[in-house]
C-alpha cells in the first residue's frame, strides 16, 4: 500500500515480512513484530518509532523467530538502494512509485489513471 504526495516528493507504504527477511532503508513506525538493523545495536519492537537520518545506510533484518513484521514507512525524497560497497543500484521516489503503480494498474486492467485518486 502506498500513499503518494507528488508535490513534496514523499511517499508512505506498509512493508510486510511473513518470515525472516532482509529489507532496505527507510524511515519507520513499527506496527507489528520485531526488527533490527545490522549497523545498529538496538531492536525495534511493536509500537516503537524510529527516525533514520537522511543519507544513513543500513540494512533492515527481521529475525528468524518473528512470524510477521509490519512497518509503516514514510519516505521524504529519494530512497537509494546500494550494494555492500555502497554503490547505488537503484532508487525510489514518489515519481518512480507513481510510474510503478501506473504500469501495474494498466497490466491488471485498472487503467493508467487509477492511481490518481491516491495522489495528494
N, CA, C and O atoms as a GROMACS GRO file, in nm:
protein
  480
    1UNK      N    1   0.084  -0.117   0.000
    1UNK     CA    2   0.000   0.000   0.000
    1UNK      C    3   0.089   0.123   0.000
    1UNK      O    4   0.188   0.128   0.073
    2UNK      N    5   0.055   0.220  -0.079
    2UNK     CA    6   0.135   0.342  -0.084
    2UNK      C    7   0.044   0.463  -0.082
    2UNK      O    8  -0.064   0.462  -0.141
    3UNK      N    9   0.088   0.566  -0.014
    3UNK     CA   10   0.024   0.697  -0.018
    3UNK      C   11   0.124   0.792  -0.080
    3UNK      O   12   0.240   0.797  -0.038
    4UNK      N   13   0.083   0.866  -0.180
    4UNK     CA   14   0.176   0.946  -0.258
    4UNK      C   15   0.145   1.094  -0.246
    4UNK      O   16   0.029   1.134  -0.252
    5UNK      N   17   0.249   1.175  -0.229
    5UNK     CA   18   0.236   1.320  -0.224
    5UNK      C   19   0.332   1.378  -0.326
    5UNK      O   20   0.446   1.410  -0.294
    6UNK      N   21   0.286   1.391  -0.450
    6UNK     CA   22   0.372   1.429  -0.562
    6UNK      C   23   0.434   1.566  -0.549
    6UNK      O   24   0.546   1.587  -0.595
    7UNK      N   25   0.363   1.661  -0.489
    7UNK     CA   26   0.416   1.797  -0.482
    7UNK      C   27   0.535   1.810  -0.388
    7UNK      O   28   0.616   1.901  -0.404
    8UNK      N   29   0.548   1.721  -0.291
    8UNK     CA   30   0.658   1.730  -0.194
    8UNK      C   31   0.756   1.615  -0.206
    8UNK      O   32   0.846   1.603  -0.122
    9UNK      N   33   0.742   1.529  -0.306
    9UNK     CA   34   0.830   1.414  -0.326
    9UNK      C   35   0.839   1.330  -0.199
    9UNK      O   36   0.947   1.308  -0.146
   10UNK      N   37   0.723   1.284  -0.151
   10UNK     CA   38   0.718   1.200  -0.032
   10UNK      C   39   0.620   1.087  -0.056
   10UNK      O   40   0.522   1.102  -0.129
   11UNK      N   41   0.646   0.973   0.006
   11UNK     CA   42   0.551   0.863  -0.001
   11UNK      C   43   0.559   0.780   0.126
   11UNK      O   44   0.660   0.780   0.196
   12UNK      N   45   0.451   0.710   0.154
   12UNK     CA   46   0.445   0.619   0.266
   12UNK      C   47   0.396   0.486   0.218
   12UNK      O   48   0.321   0.478   0.120
   13UNK      N   49   0.437   0.380   0.285
   13UNK     CA   50   0.392   0.247   0.248
   13UNK      C   51   0.406   0.153   0.366
   13UNK      O   52   0.484   0.179   0.458
   14UNK      N   53   0.331   0.045   0.363
   14UNK     CA   54   0.344  -0.060   0.464
   14UNK      C   55   0.430  -0.170   0.407
   14UNK      O   56   0.407  -0.215   0.295
   15UNK      N   57   0.529  -0.214   0.483
   15UNK     CA   58   0.611  -0.328   0.443
   15UNK      C   59   0.573  -0.445   0.532
   15UNK      O   60   0.558  -0.429   0.653
   16UNK      N   61   0.559  -0.562   0.472
   16UNK     CA   62   0.521  -0.681   0.546
   16UNK      C   63   0.624  -0.790   0.520
   16UNK      O   64   0.660  -0.815   0.405
   17UNK      N   65   0.671  -0.853   0.626
   17UNK     CA   66   0.758  -0.969   0.612
   17UNK      C   67   0.692  -1.083   0.689
   17UNK      O   68   0.676  -1.075   0.810
   18UNK      N   69   0.652  -1.188   0.618
   18UNK     CA   70   0.582  -1.300   0.679
   18UNK      C   71   0.677  -1.409   0.725
   18UNK      O   72   0.634  -1.520   0.758
   19UNK      N   73   0.806  -1.379   0.727
   19UNK     CA   74   0.908  -1.474   0.768
   19UNK      C   75   1.036  -1.394   0.788
   19UNK      O   76   1.036  -1.272   0.771
   20UNK      N   77   1.143  -1.460   0.824
   20UNK     CA   78   1.271  -1.390   0.836
   20UNK      C   79   1.304  -1.324   0.704
   20UNK      O   80   1.277  -1.380   0.597
   21UNK      N   81   1.361  -1.203   0.709
   21UNK     CA   82   1.385  -1.128   0.585
   21UNK      C   83   1.494  -1.025   0.605
   21UNK      O   84   1.524  -0.986   0.718
   22UNK      N   85   1.551  -0.980   0.495
   22UNK     CA   86   1.640  -0.865   0.493
   22UNK      C   87   1.576  -0.765   0.397
   22UNK      O   88   1.556  -0.795   0.280
   23UNK      N   89   1.545  -0.646   0.448
   23UNK     CA   90   1.480  -0.543   0.367
   23UNK      C   91   1.575  -0.427   0.346
   23UNK      O   92   1.696  -0.443   0.360
   24UNK      N   93   1.523  -0.311   0.312
   24UNK     CA   94   1.606  -0.198   0.273
   24UNK      C   95   1.592  -0.079   0.368
   24UNK      O   96   1.546  -0.096   0.480
   25UNK      N   97   1.631   0.038   0.325
   25UNK     CA   98   1.648   0.156   0.409
   25UNK      C   99   1.525   0.246   0.406
   25UNK      O  100   1.475   0.278   0.298
   26UNK      N  101   1.474   0.289   0.524
   26UNK     CA  102   1.355   0.373   0.527
   26UNK      C  103   1.337   0.440   0.663
   26UNK      O  104   1.403   0.402   0.760
   27UNK      N  105   1.247   0.541   0.672
   27UNK     CA  106   1.201   0.597   0.799
   27UNK      C  107   1.077   0.519   0.839
   27UNK      O  108   0.993   0.489   0.755
   28UNK      N  109   1.064   0.486   0.968
   28UNK     CA  110   0.964   0.388   1.002
   28UNK      C  111   0.890   0.414   1.132
   28UNK      O  112   0.942   0.480   1.222
   29UNK      N  113   0.770   0.362   1.139
   29UNK     CA  114   0.697   0.346   1.263
   29UNK      C  115   0.666   0.198   1.270
   29UNK      O  116   0.605   0.142   1.178
   30UNK      N  117   0.705   0.133   1.378
   30UNK     CA  118   0.694  -0.012   1.386
   30UNK      C  119   0.555  -0.052   1.432
   30UNK      O  120   0.511  -0.010   1.539
   31UNK      N  121   0.485  -0.132   1.353
   31UNK     CA  122   0.348  -0.170   1.380
   31UNK      C  123   0.336  -0.307   1.446
   31UNK      O  124   0.259  -0.323   1.541
   32UNK      N  125   0.409  -0.406   1.398
   32UNK     CA  126   0.394  -0.542   1.447
   32UNK      C  127   0.525  -0.617   1.429
   32UNK      O  128   0.599  -0.593   1.333
   33UNK      N  129   0.552  -0.707   1.521
   33UNK     CA  130   0.672  -0.790   1.510
   33UNK      C  131   0.794  -0.722   1.567
   33UNK      O  132   0.783  -0.636   1.654
   34UNK      N  133   0.911  -0.761   1.519
   34UNK     CA  134   1.038  -0.708   1.569
   34UNK      C  135   1.136  -0.703   1.452
   34UNK      O  136   1.131  -0.787   1.363
   35UNK      N  137   1.223  -0.604   1.455
   35UNK     CA  138   1.325  -0.593   1.351
   35UNK      C  139   1.445  -0.518   1.407
   35UNK      O  140   1.437  -0.457   1.513
   36UNK      N  141   1.555  -0.524   1.335
   36UNK     CA  142   1.675  -0.450   1.374
   36UNK      C  143   1.755  -0.417   1.250
   36UNK      O  144   1.725  -0.464   1.140
   37UNK      N  145   1.858  -0.335   1.269
   37UNK     CA  146   1.950  -0.301   1.160
   37UNK      C  147   2.086  -0.362   1.191
   37UNK      O  148   2.131  -0.358   1.305
   38UNK      N  149   2.149  -0.416   1.091
   38UNK     CA  150   2.283  -0.473   1.110
   38UNK      C  151   2.381  -0.369   1.161
   38UNK      O  152   2.475  -0.402   1.234
   39UNK      N  153   2.361  -0.243   1.124
   39UNK     CA  154   2.456  -0.137   1.155
   39UNK      C  155   2.430  -0.070   1.291
   39UNK      O  156   2.504   0.022   1.328
   40UNK      N  157   2.327  -0.114   1.366
   40UNK     CA  158   2.295  -0.053   1.496
   40UNK      C  159   2.276  -0.161   1.602
   40UNK      O  160   2.255  -0.278   1.569
   41UNK      N  161   2.282  -0.122   1.729
   41UNK     CA  162   2.272  -0.220   1.837
   41UNK      C  163   2.137  -0.219   1.907
   41UNK      O  164   2.127  -0.268   2.020
   42UNK      N  165   2.032  -0.165   1.846
   42UNK     CA  166   1.900  -0.162   1.906
   42UNK      C  167   1.804  -0.248   1.824
   42UNK      O  168   1.830  -0.283   1.709
   43UNK      N  169   1.691  -0.281   1.888
   43UNK     CA  170   1.587  -0.360   1.824
   43UNK      C  171   1.458  -0.280   1.827
   43UNK      O  172   1.421  -0.226   1.932
   44UNK      N  173   1.388  -0.271   1.715
   44UNK     CA  174   1.257  -0.204   1.709
   44UNK      C  175   1.150  -0.304   1.746
   44UNK      O  176   1.140  -0.412   1.688
   45UNK      N  177   1.069  -0.267   1.845
   45UNK     CA  178   0.960  -0.353   1.892
   45UNK      C  179   0.827  -0.293   1.850
   45UNK      O  180   0.822  -0.180   1.803
   46UNK      N  181   0.719  -0.369   1.867
   46UNK     CA  182   0.585  -0.320   1.834
   46UNK      C  183   0.556  -0.188   1.903
   46UNK      O  184   0.585  -0.171   2.022
   47UNK      N  185   0.500  -0.093   1.827
   47UNK     CA  186   0.464   0.036   1.882
   47UNK      C  187   0.577   0.137   1.884
   47UNK      O  188   0.553   0.254   1.916
   48UNK      N  189   0.698   0.096   1.853
   48UNK     CA  190   0.812   0.186   1.856
   48UNK      C  191   0.815   0.278   1.735
   48UNK      O  192   0.751   0.251   1.633
   49UNK      N  193   0.889   0.386   1.747
   49UNK     CA  194   0.906   0.481   1.638
   49UNK      C  195   1.055   0.504   1.618
   49UNK      O  196   1.129   0.522   1.715
   50UNK      N  197   1.099   0.503   1.493
   50UNK     CA  198   1.240   0.515   1.462
   50UNK      C  199   1.257   0.626   1.359
   50UNK      O  200   1.184   0.630   1.260
   51UNK      N  201   1.353   0.716   1.382
   51UNK     CA  202   1.388   0.814   1.281
   51UNK      C  203   1.523   0.776   1.224
   51UNK      O  204   1.620   0.758   1.298
   52UNK      N  205   1.528   0.762   1.093
   52UNK     CA  206   1.653   0.728   1.026
   52UNK      C  207   1.704   0.852   0.957
   52UNK      O  208   1.636   0.908   0.871
   53UNK      N  209   1.822   0.896   0.992
   53UNK     CA  210   1.878   1.018   0.936
   53UNK      C  211   1.897   1.007   0.786
   53UNK      O  212   1.939   0.903   0.736
   54UNK      N  213   1.864   1.115   0.712
   54UNK     CA  214   1.888   1.115   0.568
   54UNK      C  215   2.034   1.087   0.537
   54UNK      O  216   2.124   1.141   0.602
   55UNK      N  217   2.057   1.003   0.439
   55UNK     CA  218   2.193   0.971   0.397
   55UNK      C  219   2.254   0.854   0.471
   55UNK      O  220   2.357   0.802   0.428
   56UNK      N  221   2.194   0.812   0.581
   56UNK     CA  222   2.247   0.696   0.653
   56UNK      C  223   2.209   0.569   0.578
   56UNK      O  224   2.097   0.557   0.528
   57UNK      N  225   2.302   0.476   0.570
   57UNK     CA  226   2.277   0.349   0.504
   57UNK      C  227   2.270   0.240   0.608
   57UNK      O  228   2.360   0.228   0.692
   58UNK      N  229   2.166   0.160   0.603
   58UNK     CA  230   2.152   0.050   0.697
   58UNK      C  231   2.069  -0.060   0.635
   58UNK      O  232   2.001  -0.040   0.534
   59UNK      N  233   2.076  -0.178   0.696
   59UNK     CA  234   2.012  -0.298   0.643
   59UNK      C  235   1.911  -0.349   0.743
   59UNK      O  236   1.948  -0.390   0.854
   60UNK      N  237   1.784  -0.347   0.707
   60UNK     CA  238   1.676  -0.391   0.794
   60UNK      C  239   1.669  -0.543   0.791
   60UNK      O  240   1.666  -0.604   0.684
   61UNK      N  241   1.666  -0.605   0.911
   61UNK     CA  242   1.661  -0.751   0.923
   61UNK      C  243   1.544  -0.790   1.013
   61UNK      O  244   1.526  -0.732   1.121
   62UNK      N  245   1.466  -0.887   0.969
   62UNK     CA  246   1.360  -0.946   1.050
   62UNK      C  247   1.416  -1.079   1.102
   62UNK      O  248   1.450  -1.166   1.022
   63UNK      N  249   1.425  -1.096   1.236
   63UNK     CA  250   1.485  -1.218   1.292
   63UNK      C  251   1.407  -1.344   1.256
   63UNK      O  252   1.289  -1.339   1.221
   64UNK      N  253   1.476  -1.458   1.263
   64UNK     CA  254   1.417  -1.587   1.229
   64UNK      C  255   1.294  -1.622   1.311
   64UNK      O  256   1.203  -1.688   1.261
   65UNK      N  257   1.288  -1.578   1.437
   65UNK     CA  258   1.178  -1.618   1.525
   65UNK      C  259   1.054  -1.529   1.512
   65UNK      O  260   0.957  -1.548   1.585
   66UNK      N  261   1.056  -1.432   1.421
   66UNK     CA  262   0.942  -1.342   1.400
   66UNK      C  263   0.855  -1.397   1.287
   66UNK      O  264   0.902  -1.414   1.175
   67UNK      N  265   0.728  -1.423   1.320
   67UNK     CA  266   0.638  -1.478   1.219
   67UNK      C  267   0.583  -1.371   1.126
   67UNK      O  268   0.558  -1.398   1.009
   68UNK      N  269   0.563  -1.248   1.178
   68UNK     CA  270   0.507  -1.142   1.097
   68UNK      C  271   0.562  -1.008   1.144
   68UNK      O  272   0.561  -0.978   1.263
   69UNK      N  273   0.610  -0.927   1.049
   69UNK     CA  274   0.658  -0.793   1.079
   69UNK      C  275   0.588  -0.699   0.982
   69UNK      O  276   0.590  -0.720   0.861
   70UNK      N  277   0.526  -0.593   1.038
   70UNK     CA  278   0.464  -0.489   0.956
   70UNK      C  279   0.520  -0.356   1.003
   70UNK      O  280   0.519  -0.326   1.122
   71UNK      N  281   0.569  -0.277   0.910
   71UNK     CA  282   0.625  -0.147   0.942
   71UNK      C  283   0.567  -0.043   0.847
   71UNK      O  284   0.554  -0.068   0.727
   72UNK      N  285   0.533   0.072   0.901
   72UNK     CA  286   0.482   0.185   0.824
   72UNK      C  287   0.599   0.276   0.792
   72UNK      O  288   0.659   0.334   0.882
   73UNK      N  289   0.632   0.290   0.665
   73UNK     CA  290   0.745   0.370   0.623
   73UNK      C  291   0.698   0.504   0.567
   73UNK      O  292   0.602   0.509   0.490
   74UNK      N  293   0.764   0.611   0.607
   74UNK     CA  294   0.743   0.744   0.550
   74UNK      C  295   0.874   0.788   0.488
   74UNK      O  296   0.974   0.803   0.559
   75UNK      N  297   0.876   0.807   0.359
   75UNK     CA  298   0.998   0.844   0.289
   75UNK      C  299   0.980   0.984   0.232
   75UNK      O  300   0.886   1.011   0.158
   76UNK      N  301   1.071   1.072   0.267
   76UNK     CA  302   1.071   1.209   0.215
   76UNK      C  303   1.192   1.224   0.124
   76UNK      O  304   1.306   1.222   0.171
   77UNK      N  305   1.168   1.239  -0.004
   77UNK     CA  306   1.277   1.249  -0.100
   77UNK      C  307   1.305   1.115  -0.165
   77UNK      O  308   1.213   1.041  -0.198
   78UNK      N  309   1.431   1.085  -0.183
   78UNK     CA  310   1.474   0.966  -0.256
   78UNK      C  311   1.522   0.858  -0.160
   78UNK      O  312   1.594   0.887  -0.064
   79UNK      N  313   1.482   0.735  -0.186
   79UNK     CA  314   1.535   0.620  -0.114
   79UNK      C  315   1.629   0.549  -0.211
   79UNK      O  316   1.586   0.503  -0.318
   80UNK      N  317   1.756   0.540  -0.174
   80UNK     CA  318   1.856   0.478  -0.261
   80UNK      C  319   1.881   0.335  -0.216
   80UNK      O  320   1.885   0.306  -0.097
   81UNK      N  321   1.897   0.246  -0.312
   81UNK     CA  322   1.932   0.107  -0.285
   81UNK      C  323   2.078   0.089  -0.323
   81UNK      O  324   2.117   0.124  -0.435
   82UNK      N  325   2.159   0.036  -0.231
   82UNK     CA  326   2.303   0.023  -0.255
   82UNK      C  327   2.348  -0.120  -0.231
   82UNK      O  328   2.283  -0.196  -0.159
   83UNK      N  329   2.460  -0.156  -0.292
   83UNK     CA  330   2.521  -0.286  -0.268
   83UNK      C  331   2.610  -0.276  -0.143
   83UNK      O  332   2.620  -0.168  -0.084
   84UNK      N  333   2.673  -0.385  -0.101
   84UNK     CA  334   2.755  -0.381   0.021
   84UNK      C  335   2.870  -0.281   0.016
   84UNK      O  336   2.925  -0.245   0.120
   85UNK      N  337   2.907  -0.236  -0.102
   85UNK     CA  338   3.016  -0.140  -0.117
   85UNK      C  339   2.961   0.002  -0.135
   85UNK      O  340   3.035   0.094  -0.171
   86UNK      N  341   2.832   0.020  -0.110
   86UNK     CA  342   2.760   0.148  -0.117
   86UNK      C  343   2.752   0.205  -0.258
   86UNK      O  344   2.735   0.326  -0.276
   87UNK      N  345   2.763   0.119  -0.358
   87UNK     CA  346   2.741   0.160  -0.496
   87UNK      C  347   2.590   0.157  -0.521
   87UNK      O  348   2.525   0.056  -0.497
   88UNK      N  349   2.537   0.268  -0.569
   88UNK     CA  350   2.393   0.276  -0.589
   88UNK      C  351   2.348   0.179  -0.698
   88UNK      O  352   2.403   0.178  -0.808
   89UNK      N  353   2.246   0.098  -0.665
   89UNK     CA  354   2.191   0.002  -0.759
   89UNK      C  355   2.054   0.044  -0.810
   89UNK      O  356   2.005  -0.011  -0.909
   90UNK      N  357   1.993   0.140  -0.744
   90UNK     CA  358   1.861   0.185  -0.786
   90UNK      C  359   1.808   0.286  -0.687
   90UNK      O  360   1.873   0.317  -0.587
   91UNK      N  361   1.690   0.337  -0.715
   91UNK     CA  362   1.628   0.433  -0.624
   91UNK      C  363   1.477   0.430  -0.640
   91UNK      O  364   1.424   0.379  -0.739
   92UNK      N  365   1.408   0.483  -0.541
   92UNK     CA  366   1.265   0.507  -0.549
   92UNK      C  367   1.238   0.646  -0.494
   92UNK      O  368   1.297   0.687  -0.394
   93UNK      N  369   1.150   0.716  -0.560
   93UNK     CA  370   1.096   0.841  -0.508
   93UNK      C  371   0.948   0.842  -0.543
   93UNK      O  372   0.898   0.746  -0.601
   94UNK      N  373   0.877   0.947  -0.508
   94UNK     CA  374   0.734   0.948  -0.532
   94UNK      C  375   0.703   0.933  -0.682
   94UNK      O  376   0.602   0.873  -0.718
   95UNK      N  377   0.788   0.986  -0.767
   95UNK     CA  378   0.762   0.981  -0.910
   95UNK      C  379   0.783   0.841  -0.967
   95UNK      O  380   0.706   0.797  -1.052
   96UNK      N  381   0.887   0.771  -0.921
   96UNK     CA  382   0.905   0.633  -0.967
   96UNK      C  383   0.796   0.543  -0.910
   96UNK      O  384   0.754   0.447  -0.976
   97UNK      N  385   0.749   0.572  -0.789
   97UNK     CA  386   0.637   0.495  -0.731
   97UNK      C  387   0.511   0.513  -0.817
   97UNK      O  388   0.441   0.416  -0.846
   98UNK      N  389   0.483   0.638  -0.858
   98UNK     CA  390   0.366   0.663  -0.942
   98UNK      C  391   0.379   0.587  -1.074
   98UNK      O  392   0.283   0.526  -1.120
   99UNK      N  393   0.499   0.589  -1.134
   99UNK     CA  394   0.521   0.515  -1.258
   99UNK      C  395   0.499   0.365  -1.239
   99UNK      O  396   0.437   0.300  -1.323
  100UNK      N  397   0.550   0.310  -1.128
  100UNK     CA  398   0.530   0.167  -1.099
  100UNK      C  399   0.382   0.134  -1.085
  100UNK      O  400   0.334   0.033  -1.137
  101UNK      N  401   0.310   0.220  -1.013
  101UNK     CA  402   0.167   0.198  -0.992
  101UNK      C  403   0.091   0.205  -1.124
  101UNK      O  404   0.005   0.122  -1.151
  102UNK      N  405   0.123   0.304  -1.207
  102UNK     CA  406   0.055   0.317  -1.337
  102UNK      C  407   0.076   0.190  -1.422
  102UNK      O  408  -0.018   0.140  -1.482
  103UNK      N  409   0.199   0.140  -1.426
  103UNK     CA  410   0.229   0.020  -1.504
  103UNK      C  411   0.152  -0.101  -1.449
  103UNK      O  412   0.095  -0.178  -1.525
  104UNK      N  413   0.152  -0.116  -1.317
  104UNK     CA  414   0.080  -0.228  -1.257
  104UNK      C  415  -0.070  -0.217  -1.283
  104UNK      O  416  -0.133  -0.313  -1.327
  105UNK      N  417  -0.127  -0.100  -1.256
  105UNK     CA  418  -0.270  -0.081  -1.274
  105UNK      C  419  -0.313  -0.108  -1.418
  105UNK      O  420  -0.416  -0.171  -1.441
  106UNK      N  421  -0.234  -0.062  -1.514
  106UNK     CA  422  -0.265  -0.087  -1.654
  106UNK      C  423  -0.258  -0.237  -1.685
  106UNK      O  424  -0.341  -0.289  -1.760
  107UNK      N  425  -0.160  -0.307  -1.625
  107UNK     CA  426  -0.143  -0.450  -1.654
  107UNK      C  427  -0.255  -0.536  -1.597
  107UNK      O  428  -0.279  -0.647  -1.646
  108UNK      N  429  -0.324  -0.487  -1.494
  108UNK     CA  430  -0.434  -0.565  -1.435
  108UNK      C  431  -0.571  -0.510  -1.474
  108UNK      O  432  -0.673  -0.549  -1.418
  109UNK      N  433  -0.573  -0.417  -1.570
  109UNK     CA  434  -0.698  -0.369  -1.625
  109UNK      C  435  -0.764  -0.253  -1.552
  109UNK      O  436  -0.879  -0.221  -1.578
  110UNK      N  437  -0.691  -0.188  -1.460
  110UNK     CA  438  -0.750  -0.075  -1.387
  110UNK      C  439  -0.733   0.057  -1.462
  110UNK      O  440  -0.800   0.155  -1.430
  111UNK      N  441  -0.644   0.060  -1.559
  111UNK     CA  442  -0.621   0.181  -1.635
  111UNK      C  443  -0.506   0.264  -1.581
  111UNK      O  444  -0.468   0.249  -1.465
  112UNK      N  445  -0.452   0.350  -1.665
  112UNK     CA  446  -0.336   0.433  -1.630
  112UNK      C  447  -0.367   0.538  -1.525
  112UNK      O  448  -0.276   0.580  -1.452
  113UNK      N  449  -0.490   0.582  -1.514
  113UNK     CA  450  -0.523   0.692  -1.423
  113UNK      C  451  -0.580   0.647  -1.290
  113UNK      O  452  -0.619   0.732  -1.209
  114UNK      N  453  -0.587   0.518  -1.265
  114UNK     CA  454  -0.642   0.467  -1.138
  114UNK      C  455  -0.567   0.524  -1.018
  114UNK      O  456  -0.628   0.557  -0.916
  115UNK      N  457  -0.436   0.535  -1.028
  115UNK     CA  458  -0.353   0.583  -0.918
  115UNK      C  459  -0.382   0.729  -0.881
  115UNK      O  460  -0.356   0.770  -0.768
  116UNK      N  461  -0.435   0.805  -0.975
  116UNK     CA  462  -0.456   0.949  -0.950
  116UNK      C  463  -0.540   0.977  -0.825
  116UNK      O  464  -0.521   1.080  -0.760
  117UNK      N  465  -0.632   0.887  -0.791
  117UNK     CA  466  -0.718   0.910  -0.675
  117UNK      C  467  -0.640   0.901  -0.543
  117UNK      O  468  -0.690   0.946  -0.440
  118UNK      N  469  -0.520   0.845  -0.546
  118UNK     CA  470  -0.440   0.831  -0.423
  118UNK      C  471  -0.333   0.937  -0.409
  118UNK      O  472  -0.263   0.941  -0.308
  119UNK      N  473  -0.318   1.022  -0.507
  119UNK     CA  474  -0.214   1.125  -0.505
  119UNK      C  475  -0.270   1.251  -0.442
  119UNK      O  476  -0.375   1.300  -0.481
  120UNK      N  477  -0.199   1.303  -0.344
  120UNK     CA  478  -0.243   1.424  -0.271
  120UNK      C  479  -0.160   1.542  -0.312
  120UNK      O  480  -0.182   1.653  -0.263
   0.00000   0.00000   0.00000
